[in-house]
Amino acid sequence: MHEEIRLRFPVDAEELSRLHTDAFAHEFALVPWSERLERHSRSWAGAFVLGRLVGFVHAVWDGGVHAFVLDTAVASDMRHRGVGGRVVAALLEDLRGLGIEWVHVDYEPHLEGFYRKACGFGPTRAGLLRLA
C-alpha cells in the first residue's frame, strides 16, 4: 500500500464529506469543506491511497499561536494501520513550521491511547458545555 500525505491540498467537498460520513457513522451531508477550511483552518492533512482520500485532519486557529485539532477521520477499511497517526503527525509538523506554538485536542475516553500515546498529546483539564 503506497500512501501519500498531502498538506493544504485542494479539497473535494463530496469526497471529504463521504470520508467524514464513513469515519463518524452518520448520515451523509455535503459540507462545503473548501470554504470552511480556507476560512477557519490554519492547515489540514490528508492521506491518499491510489488517489483515494483515506485519512484527514485539520486545525482551526485563533489567528495567533494556538490551534485546535478537529475532524480526525480514517476510512473504516483503513483503520488500525497508522493512517490517523501519520496525518496528525504531518499536520503537527506543518503547524510547527507555520509558527503555531500550542495545539489543543479534545477526545472521547476511548481515543485516549491514540491521542496521548500515538500522537504525543499530554493530559489537561478542560470543560465542555453543549449549547444545543
N, C-alpha and C positions, 0 to 999 in steps of 0.2 A: 504494500500500500504506500504510494507516494503521496504525501500530504504537503500542501503548500500553505504557509501562513501569510496572509496579506494584511497590511495595515492601512487604515483610512481609504479603503477601496470603494469604488462606486457600487452602491448597494442596489440590488434588485428588490423592490418592495415585496413583490409576491414571493420570491424565493426565501427572503428572511422571515416573512410572516408565516410561511409554511414550516420553516425550521422551528420558529417560536411555538407554533401550534403543537408540533410533534414533541418538542422538549418539555413543554409545560402542560401537555394533555388538556388543552382547552379547545373550544370551537374556533374554527378559522375566522379570522378577521383581518382584512387587508389594512395594514398600517402604513402610513406614509413615512417609511423609515428614513429615506434620504433627507427629507425636510427636518425630521426630528433630530437626527444625528448632527446635521450641519448647524442647527440652531443651538443645541444644548450640550453636545458631547465634545470633549477635548480630543478623544481618539477612540478608535474601535479596531478590533482584530477579528479576522475570520479564518477558519481552516477549511481548505478545499481539497477534495479527493476526486481526481478525474473531472475537475471543473464544477463539482457539486459542493455547495456550502454545507458543511457538516458540523461546524462549531462557530460560535460567535460570542463576543462580549464587547461592551462599550463602557466608557466612563464619562459621566456628566461632571461638570466642574463649576466652581464659583467665580471663574474669571481671574483667579489668583493662583494659589499654590495647593489648593485642595481639590481632590476629585473623588468620585463615588462610583464604585463598580456596580453595573446593572446588567440584567438580562443575559447572564452566562447561560448559554444554551448549547447542547450537544444532541445531534440526531440520535434517536433511540437505538438505531442499529450500529452506532459508533461509540457507545458508552463503554467505560472501563478499559479504554485503550490509551488514555493520557491526553486525549484531544482537548478537553477542558483546561487542564493544567497548562498545556502549551499555548493556547490562545490567551489565557490570563497572563502567563509569563511574558508573552510578546507585547501585550497591552501595557503591562507594568514597565517594561523596558522602554517602550515608546514614551510613556508618560514621564519617566525619569529624564529622557532626552528633551522633553518639552518644558522642563522646569517645574513639574509638579513635585511637591515635597511630601505631601500626605495623601494617602489613598485609603478610603473607608470602604467597608463592605458589611452588609447585614446578610444573615443567612439563617435558615432554619436549623435546628439542632442536628438533624441527620446529615447536614452538609459540613459540619464542623471539621471532620477529618480532611475533606477536600480543601477548604479554605485555610485552615491552620497548618496542616501538615504538607499538603501538596503545593500550596501557593505561598505559604510563609506569613500569613496574617496572624498577628498576635491577638490575645483576648482584650476586650474592652467592654465597659458597661455602656449601655445605650438605652434609650427609651423609645417606645413606639406607640403611636396613637392612630387608630383608624377613624377617619372622618366620615366615611360613607357606610 
